[in-house]
Amino acid sequence: MARTGRILPKQKLIISLARTKFVPEPDDTLITRVTASKHNLLGLDRGSAQSFFEGIGEKPYRSDQLLQWIHQFGITDCSDMTNFSKKLRGWLTEEACISPPTIVTDQQAADGTRKWLLQLQDGNCIEMVFIPETDRGTLCVSSQVGCVLNCTFCATAKQGFNRNLTSAEIIGQVWVAYQALGCPDREKRLITNVVMMGMGEPLANFDAVVRSMNIMMDDFAYGISRRRVTLSTAGMVPMIDKLREVCPVSLAVSLHAPNDELRSELVPLNKKYSIAELMAACRRYVLGKNRARITFEYVMLDGINDQPGHAKELAHCLEDVPGKVNLIPFNAFAGSAYRRSPQKRIDHFREILLKAGIMTVTRRPRGDDIDAACGQLAGKIQDRTRRSGKQINKGLTG
């Protein structure tokens, strides 16, 4: 029989997977596929989903339908997508999948905070936290297995670094949280805010994090307001500028010290980018944005960074940067050499900043009885031998 050159449906799908412009992520062959032949559709934002469907001869609007099925209706079986043709459902079932992380443990603190340990396909585990309040519900999401940085006051840093999460593994945390909280149909807006403040440095995993945040904010997915999505960074200056250009969500900066000498001890990344460079990036980030403010996070360490002189230095450092300071009482973890500052000292530190005209609040510890508070997330890492330098340099020069 003569060859006609006709491309069969399965071949079309394979070609589509090859042509789709997936943003490169580390170890792509290992972690963007659940099996050797199936792509995880969970991590596709609208743009990449459109490319996917166009590549197999489908209309771009299929991307909106896919987002709705996965993120609004919680569907994981492509055969249940009833507004897709039978053929399309068959192709997707054969060549793709929707595979979120798996819950290993689900803990609830006395104050209502919940922490989940989630297992990934390669056996690594990450942690995710939900903080309920009267007027909001905040989900704290991880971006890496471990962390590429080595901040001395953080439990995650002590775990070492294994790898970046894929976009499917990041947005998969939001998907799992909606299911676990009992609102799979999205009618209950229990999650009003998402903060990229879990395990890892988000800007060291830029592409996957941005794609995930795009899904969070997409009206066909979770529809979370841009100002209610917050990314926290230790100060990867070039990536802050890049974030402003492509996905200007709310920004939080892990500052923790008012001068370079002390900050370089607490946050080693400061040796690469000084406080002056970081403040300049922060000013650029909010330039031209009405009412935009940076949140500066400052962990209170007894006898280390909590003296009146430190408060005055901090006020001077922030005097021309639109923002607010979030004082965080240190949350202890096993092996930590630090102690929490006394409450009176925290209050005095806050008063100095307020008198200097710096908006300042003290964060109330949440979930510390289940190690779910700020700085306590650790997860379970299978391989801690991979070094972080390569990932840091990749992020700094990206």
Secondary structure, 3 states (H helix, E strand, C coil): CCCCCCCCHHHHHHHHHHHCCCCCCCCHHHHCECCCCCEEHHHCCHHHHHHHHHHCCCCCCHHHHHHHHHHHCCCCCHHHCCCCCHHHHHHHHHHEECCCCEEEEEEECCCCCEEEEEECCCCCEEEEEEEECCCCEEEECCCEEECCCCCCCCHHHHCCEEEECCHHHHHHHHHHHHHHCCCCCCCCCCCCEEEECCCCCHHHHHHHHHHHHHHHHCCCCCCCCHHHEEEEECCCHHHHHHHHHHCCCEEEEECCCCCHHHHHHHCHHHHCCCHHHHHHHHHHHHCCCCCCCEEEEEEEECCCCCCHHHHHHHHHHHCCCCEEEEEEECCCCCCCCCCECCHHHHHHHHHHHHHCCCEEEECCCCCHHHCCCCCCCCCECCCCCCCCHHHHHHHHHC
